[in-house]
Amino acid sequence: MTRQIHVGPVAVGGGAPVSIQSMLNTKTTDVEGSLAQIRALAAAGADIVRLAVPTMAAARAFADIASASPLPLVADIHFDYRLAVAAAEGGAAKIRINPGNIGAPDRVRAVVEACGARGIPIRIGVNGGSLEPALLEKYGRPTAEALVESAMGHVRILEEYGFTDICVSMKSSGVPVTVEAYRLFHERSDYPLHLGVTETGTAYMGTVKSAVGIGSLLLQGIGDTLRVSLTADPVEEIRAGKAILRACGLRKDGVEVIACPTCGRTKIDLIGLARQVEAALADCRKELTVAVMGCVVNGPGEAREADVGIAGGDGCGVLFVRGEKRETVPYDQLLPRLLAYIDAL
């Protein structure tokens, strides 16, 4: 079991539930726009949110956002230690830095002291695209060992100042490299791990890569918090993260929609219906399994096993609630009737 840190009220590691994060794509200087996106992420089920803090103006705005945010905020800092100190003073619940690019030892010490005095953890964020030149020369490319060596080096920098309130990430755009890096680090250290595959692409491919990388680690018992990085609306990152946790059996809240792949026996527009059901229930927090099945072969059985389900017929469908057949309705009434049953549960 890893050590435990606290990002505001959210426990990370030490047996706590795996938390889900995202990062705003608004300008941090846009306080109202940033708060609106944070509220949307909170409604989608986010536990923690990260913001870029590239300038002192952004650091000042960060403080305004933090004072009104419903979620704990992580300040994402590169190069300028003064921004990290300002964010810590402005209400950050965690600071994300690479100690190696902050500069001279006294600058790292200033960040450590600012965080230590306020009980703010630091995430060491190693990225395959920005490894130290010496490590690239040593390994030839961003290998798993290179990522781990970089992370361990940054950890030692903080430990030299007596700071151990640390979380670590080692992200690469390559899934096998990412998975191996986290596995190796997990074998060598008990610091909590922030999981993610970086630069994964659009919602479709990014979700596939993230599910394979993050999911395989979670099934090995590795990982304490996660971010699904997508070139998409950040809300989609939260939905994907929740789906990954549910698929791994680590999260029960929310709806799991199961649906058959269709075949020549299907006599309703099952694909269209399944998409509508999934969209309608995207933000539903009820702990339910909903079956959308296409025909009489496996459909009635699967629908009976679900909390609520549909088994398709010839232009119609049978509705089941917890194993009990309720009614047969025309296709165009299936969605509203299904949602009505879910509302009543």
Secondary structure, 3 states (H helix, E strand, C coil): CCCEEEECCEEEECCCCCEEEEECCCCCCCHHHHHHHHHHHHHHCCCEEEEECCCHHHHHHHHHHHHHCCCCEEEECCCCHHHHHHHHHCCCCEEEECHHHCCCHHHHHHHHHHHHHHCCCEEEEEEHHHCCHHHHHHHCCCCHHHHHHHHHHHHHHHHHCCCCCEEEEEECCCHHHHHHHHHHHHHHCCCCEEECCCCCCCHHHHHHHHHHHHHHHHHCCCCCEEECCCCCCHHHHHHHHHHHHHHCCCCCCCEEEEECCCCCCCCCCHHHHHHHHHHHCCCCCCCEEEEEECCCCCHHHHHHHCCEEEEECCCEEEEEECCEEEEEEEHHHHHHHHHHHHHHC
